[in-house]
Amino acid sequence: MSGTVVVGLDVGGTSTRATALGLDGQRLGTGRAGGGNPTSHGAERAATELLSALRGALGRVDPTRVRAGAIGLAGAGRLLADPAGRAAFDRAWRDAGMSCPYAVYGDALVAYASGTADPDGTVLIAGTGAIAAGVRELRLDRVADGHGWLLGDAGSGFWLGREAVRRLLGDLDSGHAPDALGRRLLTDLLGSAAVAPRARDTVDALIQVVTRRPPVELARLAPTVVAAAVAGEPAATGLIADAATHLINSVSRIRPADAGGPLVLGGGLLTGGTPLAAAVRAEAARRWPRAPLCKAGDGAAAAAWLAARDLPEVIDPAALHALLVAPTP
């Protein structure tokens, strides 16, 4: 058993992380490469990054020792339905020297598994986008939101950025001087907090700056809102409270009021020490007082654990989770 190696990958739009683990919990190698999501980067480029991360993780490991592997990926269903994309990933797997099969899981399930070994529960992710999903027998069950920036992702980083800019535009339209958050946004977007003598000129400049960029880039304003909330600025604290309400409401669509299974919180807005994370935790504890609140951890290690569970030498998946993954309360 100690000679068996499992490999897990956490594939995102900006980075690809791989890890090789022994079943005794020893971390044998890690690798990191650029964004490997085939939806955003194309299958061939994604496979190239996948191979680079795998080679980093297997640098000191004989790939023939790898008995199982798994890839966590946003849009996993699209990859599985695309023969060309799956063939590109298959080639990368073989080129890394491995002959064992690998599984592909959605990133929401991997985030859930990075926080708990419990087969039944819920995961809430808030980063650039936002999604809530129920998990049953370690399979995704019902899903809420995750509808993308145009139709949903309420409470996400994109949502915070868009709502902050909309509020600033409303203040300028009404002839009100920008508040502290508004001045931060003006400086971030226009390079100065000054408002033109004719306020509409500043409104037009803001609209042009925002609309010239891909819409999802509004998410990069989320840290500005968070910083303003930390400083106690009322507009920012109000937006944080509204975002928390949206996120908890998404969970409520799929999670019964009497549920006692764990709720795993993932994504940069909920795993860091942000005011949004604190607000979501407080409201989740009020609505589901019996539910353990867990923080998502190492997605690559969680993917490796998901792959390892079906190996015949694994008797206790929960005990293996404690070795391979480090869930954080």
C-alpha positions as CSV (number, residue, x, y, z in Angstrom):
1,M,0.0,0.0,0.0
2,S,2.8,2.4,0.8
3,G,4.2,2.1,-2.7
4,T,0.9,3.2,-4.3
5,V,0.7,6.8,-5.6
6,V,-2.3,8.8,-6.5
7,V,-2.4,12.1,-8.5
8,G,-4.8,14.9,-8.3
9,L,-5.2,18.1,-10.3
10,D,-7.1,21.3,-9.6
11,V,-7.5,23.0,-12.9
12,G,-8.6,26.6,-13.1
13,G,-8.7,29.5,-15.6
14,T,-5.6,31.1,-14.2
15,S,-3.5,28.2,-12.8
16,T,-3.2,24.4,-12.9
17,R,-2.0,22.6,-9.7
18,A,-1.0,19.0,-9.5
19,T,0.0,16.8,-6.5
20,A,1.3,13.3,-6.2
21,L,0.5,11.6,-2.9
22,G,1.3,8.3,-1.3
23,L,-1.5,6.5,0.5
24,D,0.4,7.0,3.7
25,G,-0.2,10.7,3.3
26,Q,3.3,11.6,2.1
27,R,3.4,14.4,-0.4
28,L,5.7,13.2,-3.1
29,G,5.6,16.1,-5.4
30,T,3.7,19.2,-6.6
31,G,3.5,21.0,-9.9
32,R,2.0,24.3,-11.0
33,A,1.4,25.6,-14.5
34,G,-0.8,28.2,-16.3
35,G,-4.5,28.2,-16.7
36,G,-5.8,24.8,-18.0
37,N,-9.5,25.3,-18.4
38,P,-10.3,24.0,-22.0
39,T,-13.4,26.2,-22.1
40,S,-11.4,29.4,-21.7
41,H,-8.1,28.4,-23.2
42,G,-8.9,25.7,-25.7
43,A,-8.2,22.0,-25.3
44,E,-4.7,21.9,-26.7
45,R,-3.3,24.7,-24.6
46,A,-5.1,23.4,-21.6
47,A,-3.6,19.9,-22.1
48,T,-0.1,21.5,-22.4
49,E,-0.5,23.2,-19.1
50,L,-1.9,20.0,-17.6
51,L,1.2,18.1,-18.8
52,S,3.5,20.8,-17.4
53,A,1.9,20.5,-13.9
54,L,2.0,16.7,-14.0
55,R,5.7,16.7,-14.8
56,G,6.3,19.0,-11.9
57,A,4.4,16.7,-9.5
58,L,6.0,13.5,-10.8
59,G,9.6,14.9,-11.0
60,R,10.9,12.5,-8.4
61,V,8.2,9.8,-8.7
62,D,8.1,6.8,-11.0
63,P,4.9,7.4,-13.0
64,T,4.3,3.6,-13.2
65,R,3.6,3.7,-9.4
66,V,0.5,5.9,-10.0
67,R,-2.6,3.8,-9.6
68,A,-5.3,6.4,-9.9
69,G,-5.8,10.0,-10.7
70,A,-8.5,12.7,-10.9
71,I,-8.9,16.1,-12.4
72,G,-11.1,18.8,-10.8
73,L,-12.3,21.2,-13.5
74,A,-14.9,23.9,-14.0
75,G,-17.1,22.8,-16.8
76,A,-16.1,19.1,-16.5
77,G,-19.2,18.1,-18.4
78,R,-18.1,20.0,-21.4
79,L,-14.8,18.3,-21.5
80,L,-16.4,14.8,-21.1
81,A,-18.7,15.6,-24.0
82,D,-15.9,16.9,-26.3
83,P,-14.0,14.0,-27.9
84,A,-11.2,16.2,-29.1
85,G,-10.8,17.8,-25.7
86,R,-10.8,14.5,-23.9
87,A,-8.3,13.1,-26.4
88,A,-5.9,16.0,-25.7
89,F,-6.1,15.4,-22.0
90,D,-5.6,11.6,-22.6
91,R,-2.4,12.4,-24.5
92,A,-1.1,14.7,-21.7
93,W,-1.8,11.9,-19.2
94,R,0.1,9.3,-21.3
95,D,2.9,11.8,-22.1
96,A,3.4,12.2,-18.3
97,G,4.2,8.5,-18.2
98,M,1.0,7.2,-16.6
99,S,-1.1,4.3,-17.9
100,C,-3.8,4.2,-15.1
101,P,-7.2,5.7,-15.7
102,Y,-8.2,9.1,-14.5
103,A,-11.6,10.6,-13.5
104,V,-12.8,14.2,-14.2
105,Y,-14.9,15.9,-11.5
106,G,-16.6,19.3,-11.4
107,D,-14.7,21.9,-9.4
108,A,-17.7,22.3,-7.0
109,L,-17.4,18.6,-5.9
110,V,-13.6,18.9,-5.5
111,A,-14.1,22.0,-3.4
112,Y,-16.5,20.1,-1.3
113,A,-14.2,17.2,-0.9
114,S,-11.3,19.5,0.1
115,G,-13.3,20.5,3.2
116,T,-14.9,17.3,4.4
117,A,-15.0,13.5,3.9
118,D,-18.7,13.4,4.7
119,P,-20.5,12.0,1.6
120,D,-23.6,14.2,2.1
121,G,-23.6,18.0,2.5
122,T,-23.5,21.3,0.7
123,V,-20.8,23.5,-0.9
124,L,-21.0,27.3,-1.4
125,I,-18.3,28.9,-3.6
126,A,-17.9,32.6,-4.1
127,G,-15.0,33.9,-6.1
128,T,-15.3,35.6,-9.5
129,G,-18.6,33.8,-9.8
130,A,-20.9,32.1,-7.2
131,I,-22.5,28.7,-7.0
132,A,-24.1,26.5,-4.4
133,A,-24.4,22.7,-4.8
134,G,-25.8,19.8,-2.8
135,V,-23.7,16.7,-2.5
136,R,-25.1,13.2,-2.1
137,E,-22.9,10.2,-1.8
138,L,-20.0,12.3,-3.1
139,R,-21.8,13.2,-6.3
140,L,-23.2,16.6,-7.2
141,D,-27.0,16.7,-6.7
142,R,-29.0,19.9,-6.9
143,V,-27.3,23.1,-7.9
144,A,-28.3,26.8,-7.4
145,D,-26.9,29.8,-9.3
146,G,-23.7,29.5,-11.1
147,H,-25.6,31.1,-13.9
148,G,-22.7,33.3,-15.0
149,W,-22.2,37.0,-14.8
150,L,-25.0,38.0,-17.1
151,L,-27.8,36.0,-15.5
152,G,-26.7,35.3,-12.0
153,D,-23.6,34.7,-9.7
154,A,-25.4,36.8,-7.1
155,G,-23.0,37.7,-4.2
156,S,-19.9,36.9,-6.2
157,G,-16.8,39.1,-6.8
158,F,-18.3,40.2,-10.1
159,W,-21.6,41.1,-8.4
160,L,-19.8,43.2,-5.8
161,G,-17.8,45.1,-8.5
162,R,-20.8,45.7,-10.7
163,E,-23.1,46.8,-7.8
164,A,-20.4,49.1,-6.5
165,V,-20.0,50.8,-9.8
166,R,-23.8,51.0,-10.4
167,R,-24.2,52.7,-7.0
168,L,-21.4,55.2,-7.8
169,L,-23.1,56.0,-11.2
170,G,-26.4,56.6,-9.3
171,D,-24.8,59.0,-6.9
172,L,-23.2,60.9,-9.8
173,D,-26.5,61.0,-11.7
174,S,-28.2,62.4,-8.6
175,G,-25.6,65.2,-8.1
176,H,-24.2,63.6,-4.9
177,A,-20.5,63.7,-4.1
178,P,-18.9,60.3,-4.2
179,D,-18.6,58.7,-0.8
180,A,-15.4,57.0,0.4
181,L,-16.1,53.8,-1.6
182,G,-17.0,55.9,-4.6
183,R,-13.7,57.7,-4.4
184,R,-11.8,54.4,-4.2
185,L,-13.6,53.2,-7.3
186,L,-12.9,56.5,-9.2
187,T,-9.2,56.2,-8.4
188,D,-9.1,52.6,-9.4
189,L,-10.9,53.0,-12.7
190,L,-10.0,56.6,-13.8
191,G,-6.8,57.2,-11.9
192,S,-8.2,60.1,-9.8
193,A,-11.1,60.6,-7.4
194,A,-11.9,64.0,-8.9
195,V,-15.3,64.5,-10.5
196,A,-15.5,66.7,-13.6
197,P,-17.3,70.0,-13.3
198,R,-20.0,68.4,-15.3
199,A,-20.7,65.1,-13.5
200,R,-22.0,63.5,-16.6
201,D,-18.5,63.6,-18.1
202,T,-17.3,61.5,-15.3
203,V,-20.2,59.1,-15.7
204,D,-19.5,58.7,-19.4
205,A,-15.8,58.1,-18.7
206,L,-16.6,55.4,-16.1
207,I,-19.0,53.7,-18.6
208,Q,-16.4,53.7,-21.3
209,V,-13.7,52.3,-19.1
210,V,-15.9,49.5,-17.8
211,T,-17.5,48.6,-21.1
212,R,-14.2,48.5,-23.1
213,R,-13.1,45.6,-20.9
214,P,-14.5,42.1,-20.7
215,P,-17.5,42.3,-18.3
216,V,-16.0,39.7,-15.9
217,E,-13.2,42.1,-15.1
218,L,-15.6,43.9,-12.8
219,A,-14.7,41.2,-10.4
220,R,-11.3,42.8,-9.9
221,L,-13.1,45.6,-8.0
222,A,-14.2,43.2,-5.3
223,P,-11.0,43.6,-3.2
224,T,-11.7,47.4,-3.3
225,V,-15.2,46.8,-1.8
226,V,-13.8,44.4,0.8
227,A,-11.1,46.8,1.8
228,A,-13.7,49.6,2.2
229,A,-15.8,47.3,4.3
230,V,-12.9,46.5,6.5
231,A,-12.4,50.2,7.0
232,G,-16.0,50.5,8.0
233,E,-17.3,52.5,5.1
234,P,-21.1,52.2,5.2
235,A,-21.7,51.7,1.5
236,A,-19.3,48.9,1.4
237,T,-20.6,47.2,4.5
238,G,-24.1,47.4,3.0
239,L,-22.9,45.7,-0.2
240,I,-21.2,43.0,1.8
241,A,-24.4,42.4,3.8
242,D,-26.4,42.2,0.5
243,A,-23.9,39.8,-1.0
244,A,-24.1,37.5,2.0
245,T,-27.9,37.4,1.8
246,H,-27.7,36.5,-1.9
247,L,-25.2,33.7,-1.2
248,I,-27.2,32.2,1.7
249,N,-30.4,32.4,-0.3
250,S,-28.7,30.4,-3.0
251,V,-27.9,27.7,-0.5
252,S,-31.4,27.8,0.9
253,R,-32.8,26.8,-2.5
254,I,-31.1,23.4,-2.3
255,R,-30.6,22.8,1.4
256,P,-33.4,22.0,3.8
257,A,-33.9,24.1,6.9
258,D,-33.3,21.1,9.1
259,A,-30.2,19.8,7.3
260,G,-27.3,18.8,9.6
261,G,-24.7,17.9,7.0
262,P,-21.6,20.0,6.6
263,L,-21.5,23.2,4.6
264,V,-18.2,23.8,2.9
265,L,-17.3,27.4,2.0
266,G,-15.0,27.8,-1.0
267,G,-13.6,30.6,-3.3
268,G,-11.4,33.5,-2.4
269,L,-14.2,35.6,-0.9
270,L,-15.2,32.9,1.6
271,T,-11.9,31.2,2.5
272,G,-10.0,34.3,3.5
273,G,-10.6,36.5,6.5
274,T,-13.0,38.7,4.6
275,P,-16.1,40.5,6.0
276,L,-18.1,38.5,3.5
277,A,-16.8,35.2,4.9
278,A,-17.7,36.3,8.4
279,A,-21.2,37.4,7.4
280,V,-21.9,34.2,5.5
281,R,-20.6,32.1,8.4
282,A,-22.8,34.0,10.9
283,E,-26.0,33.6,8.8
284,A,-25.2,30.0,8.0
285,A,-24.8,29.2,11.7
286,R,-28.1,30.9,12.4
287,R,-30.0,29.0,9.7
288,W,-28.4,25.6,10.1
289,P,-27.2,25.5,13.7
290,R,-26.4,21.8,13.6
291,A,-24.3,22.0,10.5
292,P,-20.5,21.9,10.7
293,L,-19.0,24.9,8.8
294,C,-15.9,23.8,6.9
295,K,-13.4,25.8,4.8
296,A,-12.4,24.4,1.4
297,G,-8.7,23.5,1.3
298,D,-6.3,21.9,-1.2
299,G,-8.3,21.1,-4.3
300,A,-5.5,19.0,-5.9
301,A,-5.2,16.8,-2.8
302,A,-9.0,16.5,-2.7
303,A,-9.0,15.3,-6.3
304,A,-6.3,12.7,-5.4
305,W,-8.5,11.5,-2.5
306,L,-11.5,11.2,-4.8
307,A,-9.4,9.0,-7.1
308,A,-8.0,6.9,-4.3
309,R,-11.3,6.0,-2.7
310,D,-12.0,3.2,-5.2
311,L,-8.6,1.5,-4.9
312,P,-9.0,-2.0,-3.4
313,E,-6.4,-1.4,-0.6
314,V,-8.4,1.6,0.7
315,I,-10.5,0.3,3.6
316,D,-11.5,3.5,5.3
317,P,-12.0,6.5,2.9
318,A,-12.6,8.9,5.8
319,A,-9.3,8.0,7.5
320,L,-7.5,8.4,4.1
321,H,-9.1,11.8,3.8
322,A,-7.5,12.8,7.1
323,L,-4.1,11.7,5.7
324,L,-4.3,13.2,2.2
325,V,-6.4,16.3,2.7
326,A,-6.2,18.9,5.4
327,P,-9.7,20.2,6.0
328,T,-9.9,23.5,7.9
329,P,-12.7,24.3,10.4
